[in-house]
Amino acid sequence: MIRTTVFIIAFSLCVNAVWAKDEKSIKKLRDALVALAPDVDPGEAELLSVTAHTASRSLAREYGLVWCPAFQNVLIHTGRRQRGYCGHYTRDIGERLKALKLKTLVLHWGAAYAGTLDENNGLVVTARNQPFENGIVLDGWRRAGRLFWCPLKEDSQYDSGQGARWRASHHGYYGITAWKEDPLYTAWLHDYTHVWEWQPTAR
């Protein structure tokens, strides 16, 4: 009985700590989205941020995530898990964000190092009439369900410029982004009538 009570208390503390981190990230992402352009609706930015964060956490549980994203990929390869690749997060979070029918924000599908073993997929959010490169990356895979986000140009992990990681850690500036828009899947994000399924190309 005592052991069960201790476990429940410890679990509750962990959940509260996780939620506190997510609450802070939700607010910061909302503010970053609002800062994209003067016509971005703060309420829409808040809704997108909350939806993306909660969907990412929920999907990690749904996929049966264990340990880390790379190990999840191994489990999928060996048939012990069905989902949990980066593209699955992107597709499933994208499905939820599509349902919001955004008016002042635009969803894009981004791929870094597409067709290679280092491929990563993520959502990129821009303001209306704003170029893909000025958007914000949303990545549920990278941190095992804890939503990662940052301005696309500041994503040092997917910077293809020579010596980019050293520059990012020592000087705080970046080279050339490896993120490119995938027009086919971006079209799916804007099509509210069809459900398409992402297919891995290089896993």
Secondary structure, 3 states (H helix, E strand, C coil): CHHHHHHHHHHHHHHHHHHHHHHHHHHHHHHHHHCCCCCCCHHHHHHHHHHHHHHHHHHHHHCCCCCCHHHHHHHHHCCCCCCCCHHHHHHHHHHHHHCCCCCCEEEEEEEECCCCCCCEEEEEEEECCCCHHHCEEEECCCCCCCCEEEEHHHCHHHECCCCHHHHHHHCCCCCCECEEECHHHHHHHCCCCCCCCCCCCCC
